């Protein structure tokens, strides 16, 4: 597991038995994603139980992320079957229930009628069809077809230029979030985020016991990235809907901006969607897909995610193995450190712990340090250390299993659930024991330890020590 960039894998029909989940963990998965858009609570409870069994079998913490579905915006139905619309023809979206045909369809979302204006666009079926809004009347949106094609029942729609007066948290999401809390999930991912207020709403609902991953998939969220990232515990570049609502040429630029901003803030950042898409049906990825994973690793992303590749694909274990190989190859490349260092920037309002973390980066670049160990209760010390992207693995030792599991998402961290140090001598003994057990100690080579004195005081990182095993 000695690689910096973590692997997040989605569970589904192709990967839900205890044997399959253990095989994925052995292949290199650090965090498992439970997608609440599919499956019942009983299904996900069984998967979570299998994850915890795999965790025990592997002897290392494994994280669990519960991904909330968010609002599902869909058009109505076409009783006579699918229809085709042509570029330039008029088309109406109607609030009332109507029989869909080649000239109109129901749009059962009154908030869309309140927010759409002349000049906006409505995208349907993952952006395959586009409609230019000409006029909005009470209960009717008059449009012109900009990109035509086939329309069929209940296709999803996107409004890229529009902020809907709609909460990102549906009644279903509330039940799913409660399930995540009850079952001990480590992260909850919030979909359809439009503004920072959406993040505040979820935080008020779940408290701080579970980390919040904000999915950036709306242009409005990109516009408010700084405020949203400040409130989140981690951020996901959700390139699915983001790629629908933005021009394709903008997505790589936005991805880089999000990764850079999260690294600057010290927030874990995940790059997701279609990373090894062809492996849903093929045993190997395309060269472009391998390069896509490599780009995220070079940028310094904390994690890369597999979706349908592991949830429904024919080669879930192989997809993880190949992603693991690409990550390791990039991280061993001669230019890896140089390229990733280009995005480094100092903290805006550095504290004492930031200064110590920066010293670890300097020390590990000068001395042949084998591991940087951090004793942490909340995980904040490891986050600050990971922000610096030191040249060594980060051994995060926490007395709280919940903290160790959350740290499995963080760049470079080898999480370890163990007792806190009682004094300086005990700190050295515990570090040496843990580093030896994890294969991170090497006779005659230094280790760096950071901690807070007095021990057991959260947020009191004030000590750096160099020791030799």
CORKALIN-V135629 format. One record per pair of residues at least 12 apart in sequence whose C-alpha atoms are under 8 Angstrom apart, sorted by sequence separation. I is the first residue (numbers start at 0). J is the second residue. D is the distance in Angstrom with one decimal. If there is no record, write none. Layout:
# CORKALIN-V135629
{{I:J:D} {I:J:D}}
This chain:
# CORKALIN-V135629
{{90:102:4.9} {91:103:4.5} {92:104:5.3} {93:105:4.7} {94:106:5.2} {95:107:7.1} {119:131:6.2} {120:132:5.8} {130:142:5.8} {131:143:5.2} {189:201:8.0} {238:250:7.4} {276:288:7.6} {359:371:7.4} {381:393:7.4} {403:415:6.0} {449:461:7.5} {450:462:5.4} {89:102:6.9} {90:103:5.5} {91:104:6.6} {92:105:5.7} {93:106:5.5} {94:107:5.3} {118:131:6.3} {119:132:5.4} {130:143:5.6} {131:144:6.3} {275:288:5.5} {403:416:5.8} {449:462:5.4} {450:463:6.9} {92:106:5.6} {93:107:7.7} {94:108:6.9} {118:132:5.4} {130:144:4.5} {131:145:6.1} {213:227:7.8} {274:288:5.8} {275:289:7.3} {305:319:7.9} {381:395:6.2} {448:462:7.9} {449:463:4.5} {94:109:6.7} {117:132:5.2} {118:133:6.5} {129:144:6.2} {130:145:5.1} {198:213:7.5} {213:228:7.7} {274:289:7.8} {448:463:5.7} {449:464:6.4} {47:63:7.7} {116:132:6.8} {117:133:5.1} {128:144:7.9} {129:145:5.2} {130:146:6.9} {254:270:7.8} {400:416:5.5} {447:463:7.0} {448:464:5.1} {84:101:6.1} {115:132:7.8} {116:133:8.0} {117:134:5.5} {128:145:7.5} {129:146:4.8} {274:291:6.5} {378:395:7.8} {395:412:6.1} {397:414:7.8} {399:416:6.5} {447:464:5.7} {448:465:6.4} {82:100:6.4} {83:101:6.4} {84:102:7.9} {94:112:8.0} {116:134:7.1} {117:135:7.2} {128:146:5.0} {129:147:6.9} {213:231:6.2} {236:254:6.4} {274:292:6.3} {393:411:5.6} {394:412:5.7} {395:413:6.0} {396:414:6.3} {397:415:6.4} {398:416:5.6} {399:417:7.7} {415:433:7.8} {430:448:7.7} {447:465:4.6} {448:466:7.7} {31:50:7.8} {82:101:5.6} {116:135:6.6} {127:146:7.4} {128:147:5.5} {212:231:6.3} {213:232:7.9} {215:234:7.2} {378:397:7.6} {392:411:5.4} {393:412:4.6} {394:413:4.8} {395:414:4.8} {396:415:4.9} {397:416:5.1} {398:417:4.9} {446:465:5.7} {447:466:6.4} {8:28:6.4} {78:98:6.3} {115:135:7.2} {127:147:8.0} {128:148:6.3} {211:231:5.7} {212:232:6.0} {213:233:6.4} {214:234:6.0} {215:235:6.0} {216:236:7.0} {371:391:6.3} {373:393:7.2} {375:395:6.8} {377:397:7.9} {391:411:7.8} {392:412:6.3} {393:413:5.9} {394:414:6.0} {395:415:5.9} {396:416:5.9} {397:417:5.6} {398:418:4.6} {445:465:6.3} {446:466:5.3} {6:27:6.9} {7:28:6.1} {10:31:6.8} {75:96:7.8} {77:98:6.0} {78:99:6.7} {79:100:7.6} {127:148:7.5} {168:189:7.9} {192:213:7.1} {210:231:8.0} {211:232:5.2} {212:233:4.6} {213:234:4.8} {214:235:4.7} {215:236:5.4} {216:237:5.3} {236:257:7.2} {370:391:5.2} {371:392:6.2} {372:393:5.7} {373:394:6.1} {374:395:6.2} {375:396:6.1} {376:397:5.4} {392:413:6.9} {394:415:7.0} {396:417:6.0} {397:418:6.7} {398:419:5.7} {445:466:5.5} {446:467:6.1} {6:28:5.1} {7:29:6.1} {8:30:6.5} {9:31:5.8} {10:32:6.2} {11:33:8.0} {76:98:6.9} {77:99:4.3} {167:189:7.5} {187:209:6.8} {189:211:7.1} {192:214:6.7} {210:232:5.6} {211:233:6.3} {212:234:5.1} {213:235:6.0} {214:236:6.2} {215:237:5.6} {216:238:6.5} {369:391:6.0} {370:392:5.2} {371:393:4.9} {372:394:4.5} {373:395:5.1} {374:396:4.9} {375:397:5.1} {376:398:6.5} {388:410:7.8} {396:418:7.8} {397:419:6.6} {445:467:4.6} {446:468:7.6} {5:28:7.5} {6:29:5.5} {7:30:4.8} {8:31:5.0} {9:32:4.4} {10:33:6.0} {76:99:5.7} {77:100:6.0} {112:135:7.0} {167:190:6.7} {186:209:5.4} {187:210:6.2} {188:211:5.9} {189:212:6.2} {190:213:7.0} {191:214:7.1} {192:215:6.7} {210:233:7.5} {212:235:6.5} {214:237:5.7} {216:239:7.2} {217:240:7.1} {218:241:7.3} {368:391:6.7} {369:392:7.4} {370:393:6.1} {371:394:6.0} {372:395:6.1} {373:396:6.1} {374:397:6.0} {375:398:7.8} {376:399:6.5} {388:411:7.5} {396:419:7.5} {444:467:6.0} {445:468:7.2} {5:29:6.0} {6:30:6.6} {7:31:5.7} {8:32:5.8} {9:33:6.2} {10:34:7.5} {75:99:7.0} {167:191:5.6} {185:209:5.4} {186:210:4.6} {187:211:5.1} {188:212:4.4} {189:213:5.2} {190:214:5.5} {191:215:7.7} {192:216:7.4} {193:217:6.4} {216:240:5.3} {217:241:5.8} {370:394:6.7} {372:396:7.3} {378:402:5.9} {385:409:7.1} {443:467:6.1} {444:468:7.3} {5:30:7.9} {7:32:6.7} {9:34:7.1} {112:137:7.7} {167:192:5.8} {180:205:7.6} {184:209:7.0} {185:210:6.3} {186:211:5.8} {187:212:6.0} {188:213:5.8} {189:214:5.9} {190:215:7.9} {191:216:6.6} {192:217:7.0} {193:218:8.0} {194:219:6.9} {216:241:4.2} {270:295:6.8} {359:384:7.7} {364:389:7.6} {377:402:6.1} {378:403:7.7} {381:406:7.8} {385:410:6.0} {442:467:7.4} {443:468:6.7} {112:138:7.0} {167:193:7.6} {186:212:6.6} {188:214:6.7} {190:216:7.8} {191:217:6.8} {193:219:5.4} {194:220:5.9} {215:241:7.3} {216:242:7.9} {218:244:6.9} {363:389:6.5} {364:390:6.1} {376:402:7.0} {385:411:6.5} {442:468:5.9} {0:27:6.8} {77:104:7.6} {112:139:7.6} {193:220:4.8} {217:244:6.8} {218:245:7.1} {234:261:7.4} {356:383:6.3} {357:384:7.5} {360:387:6.3} {363:390:5.6} {382:409:7.2} {385:412:7.3} {441:468:7.1} {21:49:7.9} {76:104:7.1} {112:140:7.1} {177:205:7.9} {192:220:6.2} {195:223:7.2} {279:307:6.6} {352:380:7.1} {356:384:4.9} {360:388:7.1} {361:389:7.9} {363:391:6.5} {378:406:6.8} {440:468:6.9} {17:46:7.5} {20:49:6.8} {21:50:7.4} {24:53:7.1} {75:104:6.0} {76:105:7.3} {109:138:8.0} {168:197:7.7} {176:205:7.5} {180:209:7.3} {194:223:6.5} {198:227:7.1} {274:303:7.9} {279:308:4.7} {360:389:4.5} {16:46:7.4} {20:50:6.5} {31:61:7.7} {33:63:7.4} {35:65:6.9} {36:66:8.0} {74:104:6.9} {75:105:4.7} {124:154:5.3} {125:155:7.0} {126:156:7.7} {167:197:6.0} {270:300:6.9} {274:304:7.3} {275:305:7.2} {278:308:5.9} {279:309:7.7} {292:322:7.4} {296:326:6.6} {353:383:6.1} {357:387:6.2} {359:389:6.9} {360:390:6.7} {15:46:6.0} {30:61:5.7} {31:62:6.2} {32:63:6.0} {33:64:6.1} {34:65:6.3} {35:66:5.8} {36:67:7.1} {74:105:5.9} {75:106:6.1} {123:154:6.6} {124:155:5.4} {125:156:7.0} {126:157:7.5} {162:193:6.8} {166:197:6.6} {195:226:6.1} {199:230:7.4} {269:300:6.2} {274:305:6.7} {276:307:7.5} {277:308:8.0} {282:313:7.9} {352:383:7.2} {353:384:7.6} {356:387:6.7} {381:412:7.3} {17:49:5.0} {21:53:5.1} {25:57:7.5} {29:61:5.6} {30:62:4.3} {31:63:5.0} {32:64:4.7} {33:65:4.9} {34:66:5.0} {35:67:5.4} {36:68:4.9} {74:106:4.9} {75:107:7.1} {123:155:5.8} {124:156:6.1} {125:157:7.6} {195:227:4.7} {198:230:6.7} {221:253:7.7} {234:266:7.1} {236:268:7.5} {238:270:7.9} {268:300:5.6} {269:301:6.0} {270:302:6.5} {271:303:6.0} {272:304:6.8} {273:305:7.5} {276:308:6.2} {279:311:7.0} {280:312:6.1} {281:313:7.4} {282:314:6.1} {293:325:6.6} {297:329:7.3} {422:454:7.0} {16:49:7.4} {17:50:7.5} {20:53:7.0} {24:57:7.8} {29:62:6.4} {30:63:5.5} {31:64:6.1} {32:65:5.9} {33:66:6.0} {34:67:6.9} {35:68:5.6} {73:106:7.1} {74:107:6.8} {123:156:4.3} {168:201:7.5} {194:227:6.9} {198:231:7.0} {224:257:7.5} {228:261:6.9} {233:266:5.2} {234:267:6.4} {235:268:5.7} {236:269:6.1} {237:270:6.9} {238:271:6.3} {239:272:5.8} {267:300:7.5} {268:301:5.3} {269:302:4.7} {270:303:4.9} {271:304:4.8} {272:305:6.8} {273:306:7.3} {275:308:6.8} {279:312:3.9} {280:313:5.6} {281:314:7.3} {289:322:7.8} {292:325:7.2} {293:326:6.6} {296:329:7.1} {297:330:7.9} {421:454:6.3} {30:64:7.0} {32:66:6.8} {34:68:7.4} {73:107:7.7} {122:156:5.4} {123:157:6.4} {232:266:6.2} {233:267:4.8} {234:268:4.8} {235:269:4.5} {236:270:4.9} {237:271:5.4} {238:272:5.5} {239:273:7.8} {267:301:5.5} {268:302:6.5} {269:303:5.5} {270:304:6.3} {271:305:6.9} {272:306:6.4} {278:312:6.8} {279:313:5.7} {280:314:7.2} {283:317:7.9} {292:326:7.5} {296:330:7.6} {420:454:6.5} {17:52:7.9} {121:156:6.8} {122:157:5.0} {195:230:7.3} {225:260:7.5} {229:264:7.4} {231:266:7.8} {232:267:7.3} {233:268:5.8} {234:269:6.2} {235:270:6.0} {236:271:5.9} {237:272:6.3} {238:273:8.0} {267:302:7.9} {269:304:6.9} {271:306:7.8} {278:313:7.5} {279:314:6.6} {282:317:6.9} {283:318:7.7} {419:454:7.3} {420:455:7.8} {10:46:7.8} {17:53:7.6} {72:108:7.5} {121:157:6.0} {122:158:6.4} {228:264:7.9} {233:269:7.9} {235:271:6.8} {278:314:6.5} {279:315:7.9} {282:318:7.7} {289:325:6.7} {293:329:6.3} {419:455:6.7} {121:158:5.2} {122:159:7.9} {262:299:7.7} {431:468:6.1} {120:158:6.4} {121:159:7.6} {228:266:7.5} {262:300:8.0} {283:321:7.9} {297:335:6.3} {119:158:7.8} {120:159:7.1} {259:298:7.7} {427:466:7.4} {90:130:8.0} {120:160:7.0} {258:298:7.1} {278:318:6.5} {298:338:7.5} {299:339:5.8} {394:434:7.6} {119:160:6.1} {258:299:7.4} {297:338:6.4} {298:339:5.5} {119:161:7.4} {258:300:6.2} {297:339:5.5} {95:138:7.0} {255:298:7.3} {275:318:7.2} {94:138:4.9} {298:342:7.5} {343:387:7.7} {375:419:7.9} {93:138:5.8} {94:139:6.3} {374:419:6.7} {93:139:4.7} {115:161:6.4} {374:420:7.6} {92:139:5.8} {93:140:6.5} {114:161:6.5} {91:139:6.6} {92:140:5.1} {114:162:6.9} {91:140:5.6} {92:141:6.7} {114:163:6.0} {91:141:4.9} {92:142:7.9} {114:164:7.4} {90:141:6.3} {91:142:6.0} {89:141:7.2} {90:142:5.3} {111:163:6.4} {89:142:5.8} {90:143:5.9} {110:163:6.2} {89:143:4.6} {90:144:6.7} {110:164:6.1} {88:143:5.6} {89:144:6.4} {110:165:7.0} {87:143:5.7} {88:144:5.6} {86:143:7.6} {87:144:5.2} {162:219:6.8} {86:144:4.9} {87:145:6.3} {159:217:6.9} {160:218:7.4} {161:219:7.9} {372:430:6.9} {85:144:6.5} {86:145:5.3} {159:218:6.4} {160:219:7.8} {84:144:7.2} {86:146:5.6} {85:146:7.4} {86:147:5.2} {85:147:4.7} {84:147:5.2} {85:148:6.6} {83:147:7.3} {84:148:5.6} {370:434:7.6} {83:148:5.4} {84:149:6.5} {83:149:4.4} {84:150:7.4} {82:149:5.6} {83:150:6.1} {81:149:6.5} {82:150:5.3} {81:150:5.5} {82:151:6.6} {370:439:6.1} {81:151:4.5} {369:439:6.2} {370:440:7.1} {380:450:8.0} {80:151:6.9} {81:152:7.2} {369:440:6.2} {80:152:8.0} {369:441:6.8} {77:151:6.3} {372:446:7.5} {374:448:8.0} {76:151:6.8} {77:152:5.8} {369:444:6.7} {370:445:8.0} {371:446:6.1} {372:447:6.1} {373:448:5.9} {374:449:6.7} {375:450:7.2} {76:152:4.3} {368:444:6.2} {369:445:6.5} {370:446:5.3} {371:447:4.7} {372:448:4.7} {373:449:5.0} {374:450:5.2} {75:152:6.1} {76:153:5.9} {367:444:6.3} {368:445:4.9} {369:446:5.8} {370:447:6.5} {371:448:5.8} {372:449:6.3} {373:450:5.9} {374:451:7.7} {74:152:7.2} {75:153:5.3} {367:445:6.7} {368:446:5.3} {371:449:7.7} {380:458:7.3} {74:153:5.0} {75:154:7.8} {366:445:7.6} {368:447:7.0} {376:455:7.1} {379:458:7.1} {73:153:5.3} {74:154:5.7} {263:343:7.2} {376:456:7.9} {377:457:6.5} {380:460:6.9} {73:154:5.4} {74:155:6.4} {262:343:7.6} {263:344:6.0} {376:457:5.9} {377:458:7.9} {73:155:4.2} {74:156:7.0} {263:345:7.1} {264:346:6.9} {375:457:7.3} {72:155:5.6} {73:156:5.7} {259:342:6.3} {263:346:6.5} {71:155:7.2} {72:156:5.9} {72:157:7.5} {159:244:4.9} {157:243:7.8} {158:244:7.4} {159:245:7.3} {157:244:6.9} {359:447:7.2} {355:449:7.7} {70:167:6.3} {69:167:5.7} {70:168:7.1} {69:168:5.8} {70:169:6.1} {69:169:6.2} {69:172:6.5} {68:172:6.6} {359:463:7.9} {67:172:5.7} {355:460:7.8} {302:408:6.6} {355:461:7.1} {301:408:6.8} {302:409:7.4} {352:459:7.6} {355:462:7.4} {67:175:6.9} {301:409:5.6} {302:410:7.1} {352:460:5.2} {355:463:6.8} {67:176:7.4} {301:410:4.4} {351:460:7.2} {352:461:6.4} {300:410:7.4} {301:411:7.9} {351:461:6.7} {65:176:7.9} {65:179:6.5} {125:240:7.4} {266:382:7.5} {126:243:5.4} {265:382:6.3} {125:243:5.9} {126:244:7.4} {265:383:6.4} {65:184:6.7} {64:184:6.3} {67:187:7.1} {69:189:7.1} {70:190:8.0} {265:385:7.6} {266:386:7.9} {63:184:5.4} {64:185:6.0} {65:186:6.2} {66:187:5.8} {67:188:5.9} {68:189:7.8} {69:190:5.0} {70:191:6.9} {265:386:4.9} {62:184:7.7} {63:185:5.3} {64:186:4.5} {65:187:4.8} {66:188:4.5} {67:189:5.7} {68:190:6.3} {69:191:5.9} {122:244:7.9} {264:386:7.9} {62:185:6.1} {63:186:6.3} {64:187:5.6} {65:188:6.1} {66:189:6.7} {67:190:6.2} {263:386:7.4} {62:186:7.9} {64:188:6.9} {66:190:7.6} {262:386:6.1} {40:175:7.9} {47:182:7.9} {40:178:7.4} {44:182:7.4} {35:175:7.1} {267:408:7.2} {267:409:5.8} {267:410:7.3} {210:405:7.5} {185:401:6.9} {185:404:6.7} {186:405:7.2} {185:405:5.7} {26:316:6.5} {28:319:7.0} {4:296:6.6} {23:315:7.6} {27:319:6.5} {23:316:5.5} {26:319:6.1} {27:320:6.9} {22:316:6.8} {26:320:5.5} {4:299:7.7} {7:302:6.6} {9:304:7.8} {14:309:6.5} {4:300:6.8} {5:301:6.1} {6:302:5.5} {7:303:6.1} {8:304:5.8} {9:305:6.1} {13:309:6.7} {14:310:5.9} {23:319:7.0} {27:323:6.5} {4:301:5.2} {5:302:4.3} {6:303:5.4} {7:304:4.6} {8:305:4.8} {9:306:5.1} {13:310:5.4} {14:311:7.5} {26:323:7.8} {3:301:7.5} {4:302:5.2} {5:303:6.4} {6:304:6.0} {7:305:6.3} {8:306:6.4} {9:307:7.1} {11:309:7.2} {12:310:6.0} {13:311:4.8} {4:303:7.3} {6:305:7.7} {10:309:6.3} {11:310:3.9} {12:311:5.7} {13:312:6.3} {9:309:5.9} {10:310:4.6} {11:311:5.9} {13:313:7.2} {8:309:6.4} {9:310:5.3} {14:315:7.1} {8:310:7.9} {13:315:7.2} {8:319:7.8} {6:319:7.7} {6:322:7.8} {6:323:7.6} {4:326:6.8} {2:326:7.4} {2:327:6.3} {3:330:7.7} {2:330:7.5} {60:400:7.7} {63:404:7.9} {62:404:4.8} {60:403:6.3} {61:404:5.6} {62:405:5.9} {60:404:5.2} {62:406:7.9} {62:407:5.9} {61:407:6.4} {62:408:7.2} {60:407:7.0} {60:414:6.6} {59:414:7.4} {60:415:7.0} {59:415:7.0} {60:416:7.5} {30:407:6.7} {29:407:5.9} {30:408:6.6} {29:408:6.9} {3:392:7.3} {2:392:7.9} {1:392:7.2} {7:408:7.9} {5:407:7.5} {5:408:6.2} {5:409:7.2} {4:409:7.9} {5:410:6.6} {4:410:5.4} {5:411:8.0} {3:410:5.1} {4:411:6.5} {3:411:3.8} {2:411:6.6} {3:412:7.1} {1:411:8.0} {1:413:7.6} {0:413:7.8}}
